[in-house]
Amino acid sequence: MTILLNGKIKESIEAMDRNKQSNSSKKAPISVADSPANFDTLNSNAVNNEEQLIERISKRLEGARCTVFNVRHDFPDPNFEKEIAKSNANQLVQCQTCDVIIHLECYVGNLGKMKEEERKNFQCDSCKYSRENKESKDFEEPECHMCNSKHGSLKKAFAIPASKKNWAKKKNQLKKTLFGKQIWCHAVCGMWHPHCKYINQAKKERFDSIDCTGIVMANGKQHTTNKNACELCGHFAKAKVVCSTKKCGFLSRKEGKYTKYGHYHVSCARQAGLEVADVEKNNLAHFELQCFTHKRAEFAFRAKLEDLLEIERTRSGLNFEDFNGPMSHGHAAKLLNFSIYIMQCLGWAWKWAEWWVKENDTWEPLLDVGQDESTMTNEELRIVDSSEESRCADARRCRLAAFGAALRNRNYDNDTNDDDRVALDRALRAVLHTKSLVGPLNKFEINFFADWLGRAYRSRSPLLGFGDDKIPVHPHGHTMHKKDNSPKFELGNRSLPGKQKLSSCGIFEEVIDDIDDFLI
């Protein structure tokens, strides 16, 4: 099967199947052409074939990320399954019910090597609990009590009241609180909160549950951070953490001064592309969350795009000289999974676009061995100079915030013909031509990114956090535009990015009248 950039496909899936049947020991290659397709002439056969391609590669684990530590699984293809077998306890497994992907050791601890049959039939703790208890009278579907994300790997949790005597005569009330019922939280939410801890109840090398006593208030209904809204979703409810950088002040919305900490749900922060990672210090792992200003360079949006290019270079060479060569399904899965990771971040641009305009991103040049930054020019380092004013103009020209809102709500699904597909491609290219955000990309790189990021959107992966899978946003305060109190996280009266007439340059839209809070 051959994929042209932007999703136009030559040769048929049936031909690929015939090749596979004739030689089952060989994986059918995917050959990628070097010229972009014209979306105006996109035919239905190309769309149908791309849907089949996505279906074939979306379930593969190459390049998939553990939902606990967000680590990319990059075993070399085609020996992926052999490497999995050698990896002992830290195997990548997928729940056969909810499709959540985790490293076994990250999720349950070091239990030793899991047998192949066990791995194929693996069920996460919450799915197993639901299967065993769904007929019970008091059964409640497991969900994270610390955040509003609908997806991810859940672990059993508990909270113990400070005074059990106060609840002795209130048993019926107790059952309705976080103290009295079976509660759950995402493994990542529990591990990254400084006041939660894993409990090893069975006295074995296993993580049984998460102690959340330190974050639940005495009434058993609220969390200790309920007075602080999440700087992303705006919700006051559930548990939040602050930036791990000492003395990190967040811009006060009242006085324009750095006077307070920003609070974040861990799941919101990770999905929006902030740094939620484990960092080794003094031979110990520290679980840190860094805000937009303090995240490491590797978490910058531009760095994510560069990492996607590096994946492709492993197949087609440093200068993409073998780009037209065959591509295995395993490699295609790596590209798709990483593209989903990037689009997930773009879906929150309706909020972080303001931070980027004000602060710029944390990207830094990645030097090759022997290079001396002090002797290199900005052009050689691919540095793009910008100011608050120029970034504001750039964000408005590429419609970055509106694009994030459109992705979040899957507004490119509304048209039954290909018009929204064309609009999505145009909107992506506008962002990819914004040098201050993504760097000075050449034509090949822009085509490559537009192709795979568009394909990620069309995969409809729940990991994107779009549409029905989005984290709910509370319509108040910093999630609303100051000028007219309209939601930033919805398009509202703004036109769909990519739908309007293009200017003479053929990249950016001609008439743009989006409302925003840039530089306010």
C-alpha positions as CSV (number, residue, x, y, z in Angstrom):
1,M,0.0,0.0,0.0
2,T,1.4,3.4,-0.9
3,I,0.6,6.6,1.0
4,L,1.0,10.0,-0.6
5,L,1.4,13.0,1.7
6,N,-2.0,14.3,2.9
7,G,-3.6,10.9,2.7
8,K,-3.9,10.1,-1.0
9,I,-3.2,6.4,-1.4
10,K,-2.2,4.4,-4.5
11,E,-2.6,0.6,-4.8
12,S,-5.2,-1.2,-2.9
13,I,-5.5,-2.8,0.5
14,E,-6.5,-6.0,-1.3
15,A,-3.1,-6.0,-3.0
16,M,-1.4,-5.7,0.3
17,D,-3.4,-8.6,1.7
18,R,-2.4,-10.8,-1.3
19,N,1.2,-10.0,-0.6
20,K,0.8,-10.8,3.0
21,Q,-0.9,-14.2,2.2
22,S,1.8,-15.1,-0.3
23,N,4.6,-14.6,2.2
24,S,3.3,-14.5,5.7
25,S,6.9,-14.1,7.1
26,K,7.2,-10.7,5.5
27,K,5.4,-7.5,6.6
28,A,3.7,-5.6,3.8
29,P,5.6,-2.4,3.3
30,I,4.1,1.1,3.0
31,S,5.8,3.3,0.5
32,V,5.6,7.1,1.0
33,A,5.8,9.4,-1.9
34,D,7.5,12.8,-1.8
35,S,5.0,15.1,-3.3
36,P,1.9,16.5,-1.5
37,A,-1.5,15.6,-2.7
38,N,-4.0,18.2,-3.9
39,F,-6.8,18.2,-1.4
40,D,-9.2,19.8,-3.9
41,T,-8.9,16.6,-6.0
42,L,-9.0,14.1,-3.1
43,N,-11.1,11.1,-4.1
44,S,-13.3,8.9,-2.0
45,N,-11.1,5.8,-2.7
46,A,-8.1,7.6,-1.1
47,V,-10.2,8.5,2.0
48,N,-11.5,4.9,2.3
49,N,-8.0,3.4,2.0
50,E,-6.7,5.8,4.6
51,E,-9.4,4.7,7.0
52,Q,-8.3,1.1,6.5
53,L,-4.7,2.0,7.1
54,I,-5.5,3.8,10.3
55,E,-7.6,0.8,11.4
56,R,-4.6,-1.5,10.8
57,I,-1.9,0.6,12.6
58,S,-3.9,2.2,15.4
59,K,-4.0,-1.0,17.5
60,R,-0.3,-1.6,17.2
61,L,1.9,-0.8,20.2
62,E,5.0,0.5,18.4
63,G,5.6,4.0,19.5
64,A,2.7,3.8,22.0
65,R,3.1,5.6,25.4
66,C,2.7,4.2,28.8
67,T,-0.2,6.2,30.3
68,V,1.5,6.3,33.7
69,F,5.0,7.7,32.9
70,N,4.2,8.8,29.3
71,V,7.3,7.0,28.1
72,R,7.4,6.1,24.4
73,H,7.8,2.5,23.6
74,D,10.4,2.3,20.8
75,F,11.4,-1.2,20.3
76,P,12.9,-1.7,16.8
77,D,10.7,-3.1,14.2
78,P,10.3,-5.9,12.9
79,N,11.6,-7.6,16.1
80,F,9.1,-5.7,18.3
81,E,7.4,-8.8,19.7
82,K,10.8,-10.5,20.4
83,E,12.0,-7.4,22.3
84,I,8.7,-7.4,24.3
85,A,9.4,-11.0,25.4
86,K,12.9,-10.0,26.5
87,S,11.8,-7.0,28.6
88,N,11.0,-9.0,31.7
89,A,8.8,-7.2,34.2
90,N,8.6,-3.9,32.4
91,Q,6.4,-5.1,29.5
92,L,4.0,-2.9,27.6
93,V,0.5,-4.3,28.0
94,Q,-2.9,-3.2,26.7
95,C,-6.1,-3.8,28.6
96,Q,-8.4,-5.9,26.4
97,T,-11.5,-4.1,27.6
98,C,-10.7,-0.3,27.7
99,D,-7.5,-0.4,25.5
100,V,-5.4,1.6,28.0
101,I,-1.7,1.0,27.5
102,I,0.8,0.7,30.4
103,H,4.1,-0.7,31.3
104,L,3.4,-3.5,33.7
105,E,6.0,-2.4,36.2
106,C,4.7,1.2,36.2
107,Y,1.2,0.0,37.0
108,V,1.5,-2.9,39.4
109,G,5.2,-3.1,40.4
110,N,7.8,-5.8,39.7
111,L,5.8,-9.0,39.5
112,G,8.3,-10.7,37.3
113,K,7.8,-11.7,33.7
114,M,4.2,-12.0,32.4
115,K,3.5,-15.0,30.2
116,E,2.4,-14.3,26.6
117,E,-1.1,-15.6,27.1
118,E,-1.5,-13.4,30.2
119,R,-0.3,-10.4,28.4
120,K,-2.8,-11.0,25.5
121,N,-5.7,-11.3,28.0
122,F,-4.6,-8.5,30.4
123,Q,-7.3,-6.5,32.1
124,C,-6.5,-3.3,34.1
125,D,-7.7,-3.1,37.7
126,S,-10.8,-1.0,37.1
127,C,-12.1,-3.2,34.2
128,K,-11.5,-6.3,36.2
129,Y,-13.3,-4.7,39.2
130,S,-16.3,-3.7,37.0
131,R,-16.5,-7.2,35.5
132,E,-16.6,-8.8,38.9
133,N,-18.8,-6.3,40.7
134,K,-21.2,-4.7,38.2
135,E,-24.1,-6.7,39.5
136,S,-23.6,-5.6,43.1
137,K,-26.1,-3.3,44.7
138,D,-23.7,-0.5,45.6
139,F,-21.6,-0.7,42.4
140,E,-20.3,2.6,40.9
141,E,-18.3,2.7,37.7
142,P,-14.7,3.4,38.6
143,E,-13.6,7.0,37.8
144,C,-10.7,9.2,39.0
145,H,-11.6,11.2,42.1
146,M,-8.6,13.5,41.5
147,C,-9.3,14.8,38.0
148,N,-12.0,14.9,35.2
149,S,-10.2,12.9,32.6
150,K,-12.3,9.9,31.3
151,H,-9.4,7.9,30.1
152,G,-6.2,6.4,31.7
153,S,-5.1,3.6,34.0
154,L,-7.0,3.6,37.3
155,K,-5.9,2.2,40.6
156,K,-7.9,1.6,43.8
157,A,-7.5,4.4,46.3
158,F,-8.7,5.1,49.8
159,A,-8.8,8.0,52.4
160,I,-9.0,7.6,56.1
161,P,-10.8,10.3,58.2
162,A,-8.7,12.0,60.9
163,S,-11.3,11.1,63.5
164,K,-13.2,7.9,63.1
165,K,-15.3,8.7,66.2
166,N,-17.0,11.5,64.4
167,W,-18.3,9.1,61.8
168,A,-19.2,6.2,64.2
169,K,-22.9,7.3,64.3
170,K,-23.1,8.5,60.7
171,K,-22.5,5.3,58.8
172,N,-25.1,6.1,56.1
173,Q,-23.5,9.4,55.5
174,L,-20.0,7.9,55.6
175,K,-20.9,5.6,52.7
176,K,-21.5,8.6,50.5
177,T,-18.1,10.2,51.2
178,L,-14.6,9.5,49.8
179,F,-13.9,7.9,53.2
180,G,-16.7,5.3,53.0
181,K,-16.8,4.1,49.4
182,Q,-14.4,2.5,47.0
183,I,-12.6,5.3,45.3
184,W,-10.2,5.3,42.3
185,C,-7.6,7.5,40.9
186,H,-5.3,7.5,37.9
187,A,-2.0,6.0,38.6
188,V,-0.4,9.2,37.3
189,C,-2.6,11.4,39.5
190,G,-1.7,9.5,42.6
191,M,2.0,9.2,41.9
192,W,2.5,12.9,41.0
193,H,0.7,14.3,43.9
194,P,3.1,14.9,46.8
195,H,0.5,14.1,49.5
196,C,-0.5,10.7,48.0
197,K,1.4,7.5,48.3
198,Y,1.3,3.9,47.0
199,I,0.5,1.3,49.6
200,N,1.8,-2.3,49.4
201,Q,-0.9,-4.0,51.4
202,A,0.0,-7.6,50.3
203,K,3.7,-7.2,51.5
204,K,4.8,-8.2,48.0
205,E,6.4,-6.3,45.1
206,R,3.0,-5.0,44.0
207,F,1.3,-1.6,44.1
208,D,-2.1,-2.4,45.6
209,S,-3.7,1.0,46.1
210,I,-3.1,4.7,46.6
211,D,-3.4,6.4,50.0
212,C,-5.2,9.7,49.3
213,T,-5.8,10.6,53.0
214,G,-3.6,13.7,52.8
215,I,-5.7,15.4,50.1
216,V,-9.3,14.8,51.3
217,M,-10.9,17.4,53.6
218,A,-12.6,16.4,56.9
219,N,-16.1,16.4,55.4
220,G,-15.0,13.6,53.0
221,K,-16.5,15.3,50.0
222,Q,-13.9,17.8,48.9
223,H,-10.2,18.1,48.3
224,T,-7.8,20.4,50.0
225,T,-7.2,22.4,46.9
226,N,-10.9,23.2,46.2
227,K,-10.3,26.9,46.6
228,N,-7.9,27.0,43.7
229,A,-9.1,26.6,40.1
230,C,-7.1,24.5,37.6
231,E,-5.2,26.9,35.3
232,L,-6.2,24.8,32.4
233,C,-9.7,23.4,32.8
234,G,-10.9,26.0,35.3
235,H,-12.5,23.5,37.7
236,F,-12.2,24.1,41.4
237,A,-13.1,20.5,42.3
238,K,-10.8,17.5,42.5
239,A,-7.1,17.4,43.5
240,K,-4.5,19.8,42.0
241,V,-0.7,20.3,42.3
242,V,1.5,23.3,41.8
243,C,4.6,23.8,39.6
244,S,7.6,22.0,41.1
245,T,9.9,25.0,40.5
246,K,10.4,26.8,43.8
247,K,9.0,30.3,44.0
248,C,7.2,29.8,40.8
249,G,4.7,32.6,40.7
250,F,1.8,32.6,38.2
251,L,0.6,35.8,36.5
252,S,-2.1,37.3,38.6
253,R,-5.2,38.0,36.5
254,K,-6.0,41.0,38.7
255,E,-2.8,43.0,39.0
256,G,-0.6,41.6,36.2
257,K,2.1,40.6,38.7
258,Y,3.6,37.2,39.6
259,T,1.9,36.8,43.0
260,K,0.5,33.3,43.2
261,Y,1.1,29.7,42.4
262,G,-0.7,28.1,39.4
263,H,-2.7,24.9,40.3
264,Y,-3.2,22.1,37.8
265,H,-4.9,18.7,37.6
266,V,-2.2,16.3,36.7
267,S,-4.2,14.9,33.7
268,C,-4.9,18.4,32.4
269,A,-1.2,19.4,32.6
270,R,0.0,16.3,30.8
271,Q,-2.6,16.4,28.1
272,A,-1.8,20.1,27.4
273,G,1.8,19.3,26.9
274,L,3.3,20.6,30.2
275,E,6.0,18.6,31.9
276,V,4.7,15.8,34.0
277,A,7.7,13.6,34.3
278,D,10.0,11.7,36.8
279,V,13.4,13.3,37.2
280,E,16.3,11.6,38.9
281,K,18.0,13.6,41.6
282,N,20.6,12.1,44.0
283,N,19.8,8.6,42.6
284,L,16.1,9.0,43.6
285,A,13.1,9.5,41.3
286,H,11.3,12.8,41.8
287,F,7.8,13.2,40.3
288,E,7.6,16.8,39.0
289,L,5.1,19.0,37.2
290,Q,6.5,22.0,35.5
291,C,4.3,24.9,34.2
292,F,4.5,26.3,30.7
293,T,7.3,28.7,31.7
294,H,9.5,26.2,33.6
295,K,9.0,23.0,31.6
296,R,12.2,21.5,30.1
297,A,13.1,22.3,26.5
298,E,12.1,18.8,25.3
299,F,8.5,19.6,26.3
300,A,8.3,22.7,24.0
301,F,5.8,22.3,21.1
302,R,8.6,22.8,18.6
303,A,10.7,20.1,20.2
304,K,7.8,17.6,19.9
305,L,7.7,18.3,16.1
306,E,11.4,17.8,15.9
307,D,11.1,14.5,17.7
308,L,8.6,13.3,15.2
309,L,11.0,14.1,12.4
310,E,13.7,12.1,14.2
311,I,11.5,9.1,14.2
312,E,11.2,9.3,10.4
313,R,14.9,9.8,10.0
314,T,15.5,6.4,11.5
315,R,13.8,5.0,8.4
316,S,14.6,7.4,5.6
317,G,18.0,8.8,6.6
318,L,19.4,12.0,8.0
319,N,18.3,14.1,5.0
320,F,15.3,11.8,4.1
321,E,17.1,10.5,1.1
322,D,15.3,7.2,1.3
323,F,11.9,8.7,2.0
324,N,10.4,6.9,-1.0
325,G,11.4,3.6,0.3
326,P,9.1,1.0,1.9
327,M,7.6,1.7,5.3
328,S,6.6,-1.1,7.7
329,H,3.3,-1.0,9.6
330,G,5.3,-0.8,12.8
331,H,7.0,2.4,11.7
332,A,3.7,3.9,10.5
333,A,2.3,3.1,14.0
334,K,5.2,5.0,15.6
335,L,4.5,8.0,13.4
336,L,0.8,7.9,14.2
337,N,1.2,7.5,17.9
338,F,3.6,10.4,18.1
339,S,1.3,12.5,15.9
340,I,-1.5,11.8,18.3
341,Y,0.7,13.0,21.2
342,I,1.3,16.3,19.3
343,M,-2.3,16.9,18.4
344,Q,-3.4,16.2,22.0
345,C,-1.2,19.2,22.9
346,L,-2.6,21.3,20.1
347,G,-6.1,20.7,21.4
348,W,-5.3,22.9,24.4
349,A,-3.8,25.8,22.3
350,W,-7.1,27.7,23.1
351,K,-5.4,28.3,26.5
352,W,-1.6,27.9,26.2
353,A,-1.5,30.2,23.2
354,E,-1.8,33.1,25.7
355,W,1.2,31.8,27.7
356,W,3.2,31.3,24.5
357,V,2.5,34.9,23.4
358,K,3.5,36.3,26.8
359,E,6.4,34.0,27.7
360,N,7.6,32.3,24.4
361,D,8.3,28.6,24.6
362,T,11.2,26.9,26.3
363,W,12.7,25.4,23.1
364,E,16.5,25.3,22.9
365,P,18.8,24.3,20.0
366,L,19.9,20.6,20.1
367,L,23.6,20.6,19.2
368,D,25.4,17.8,17.5
369,V,28.6,16.4,19.0
370,G,31.5,18.9,18.5
371,Q,29.3,21.9,17.8
372,D,29.9,25.1,19.9
373,E,26.8,27.2,20.3
374,S,28.9,30.4,20.9
375,T,30.5,30.2,17.5
376,M,27.2,29.6,15.6
377,T,24.8,32.1,14.1
378,N,21.1,32.2,14.9
379,E,20.4,30.9,11.3
380,E,22.7,27.9,11.9
381,L,21.1,27.3,15.3
382,R,17.6,27.7,13.7
383,I,16.7,30.3,16.3
384,V,13.8,32.5,15.4
385,D,13.8,35.9,17.2
386,S,10.4,37.1,18.4
387,S,8.8,39.6,20.8
388,E,5.5,39.6,22.7
389,E,4.0,41.8,20.0
390,S,5.3,39.7,17.1
391,R,4.1,36.4,18.7
392,C,0.7,38.0,19.3
393,A,0.5,38.9,15.6
394,D,1.7,35.4,14.6
395,A,-0.9,33.7,16.9
396,R,-3.6,35.8,15.4
397,R,-2.5,35.2,11.8
398,C,-2.4,31.4,12.2
399,R,-5.5,31.5,14.4
400,L,-3.8,29.3,17.0
401,A,-6.3,29.7,19.9
402,A,-9.3,29.2,17.6
403,F,-7.7,26.1,16.1
404,G,-7.2,24.6,19.5
405,A,-10.9,25.1,20.3
406,A,-11.9,23.6,16.9
407,L,-9.8,20.5,17.5
408,R,-11.0,20.1,21.1
409,N,-14.7,20.0,19.9
410,R,-14.0,18.1,16.7
411,N,-15.4,20.9,14.6
412,Y,-13.8,19.4,11.5
413,D,-16.3,16.5,11.6
414,N,-19.3,18.6,10.8
415,D,-19.2,18.5,7.0
416,T,-20.3,15.4,5.1
417,N,-18.1,16.1,2.1
418,D,-14.4,16.8,2.1
419,D,-14.6,20.5,2.8
420,D,-13.7,20.1,6.5
421,R,-10.8,17.8,5.6
422,V,-9.4,20.6,3.3
423,A,-10.0,23.2,6.1
424,L,-8.1,21.0,8.6
425,D,-5.2,20.8,6.3
426,R,-5.1,24.5,5.7
427,A,-5.4,25.3,9.4
428,L,-2.5,22.9,10.1
429,R,-0.3,24.5,7.4
430,A,-1.0,28.0,8.8
431,V,0.4,26.8,12.2
432,L,3.3,25.0,10.5
433,H,4.2,28.2,8.6
434,T,4.4,30.2,11.9
435,K,8.2,30.2,12.4
436,S,8.2,31.7,15.9
437,L,6.2,28.7,17.1
438,V,7.5,25.8,15.1
439,G,10.8,27.0,13.7
440,P,11.9,27.5,10.1
441,L,10.4,24.5,8.4
442,N,11.1,23.6,4.8
443,K,8.4,22.5,2.3
444,F,9.1,18.8,2.9
445,E,8.8,19.1,6.7
446,I,5.6,21.1,6.4
447,N,4.0,18.5,4.1
448,F,5.2,15.6,6.3
449,F,3.7,17.2,9.5
450,A,0.4,18.2,7.8
451,D,0.0,14.7,6.5
452,W,0.6,12.8,9.8
453,L,-1.1,15.3,12.1
454,G,-4.2,15.3,9.9
455,R,-4.1,11.5,10.0
456,A,-3.9,11.6,13.8
457,Y,-7.0,13.7,14.0
458,R,-8.9,11.3,11.7
459,S,-7.8,8.3,13.8
460,R,-10.3,9.5,16.4
461,S,-8.1,8.1,19.1
462,P,-9.5,8.7,22.6
463,L,-6.0,9.7,23.6
464,L,-6.5,12.9,21.5
465,G,-8.9,14.2,24.1
466,F,-11.2,15.6,21.5
467,G,-15.0,15.5,21.1
468,D,-16.6,13.0,23.5
469,D,-13.2,12.3,25.0
470,K,-12.3,15.8,26.0
471,I,-11.8,16.9,29.6
472,P,-14.7,19.2,30.6
473,V,-13.9,22.9,31.1
474,H,-15.6,25.1,33.7
475,P,-17.0,28.2,32.0
476,H,-15.7,31.0,34.3
477,G,-12.8,33.3,34.9
478,H,-9.7,32.5,32.8
479,T,-11.5,30.1,30.5
480,M,-13.7,32.9,29.2
481,H,-12.8,35.9,27.0
482,K,-12.7,39.1,28.9
483,K,-14.2,41.2,26.2
484,D,-17.5,39.4,25.8
485,N,-17.4,36.5,28.3
486,S,-17.6,34.0,25.5
487,P,-15.9,30.6,26.1
488,K,-12.3,30.3,24.9
489,F,-12.6,26.6,24.6
490,E,-15.4,26.7,22.0
491,L,-15.4,28.4,18.6
492,G,-18.6,30.3,19.3
493,N,-19.0,33.1,16.7
494,R,-15.4,32.5,15.4
495,S,-15.2,30.9,11.9
496,L,-13.7,27.5,11.5
497,P,-9.9,27.9,10.9
498,G,-9.0,26.9,7.4
499,K,-12.5,27.7,6.0
500,Q,-12.0,31.3,4.9
501,K,-10.5,32.7,1.8
502,L,-6.8,32.6,1.8
503,S,-4.6,35.7,1.4
504,S,-2.3,36.3,-1.6
505,C,0.4,34.2,0.1
506,G,-1.9,31.2,0.0
507,I,-1.2,30.2,3.6
508,F,-3.1,32.4,6.0
509,E,-6.7,33.5,5.9
510,E,-7.5,36.8,4.4
511,V,-10.1,38.1,6.9
512,I,-9.5,37.3,10.6
513,D,-11.6,38.8,13.4
514,D,-11.1,36.5,16.3
515,I,-11.5,37.6,19.8
516,D,-8.6,36.8,22.2
517,D,-7.0,37.7,25.5
518,F,-3.4,38.0,24.1
519,L,-1.4,40.7,26.0
520,I,-4.3,41.6,28.2
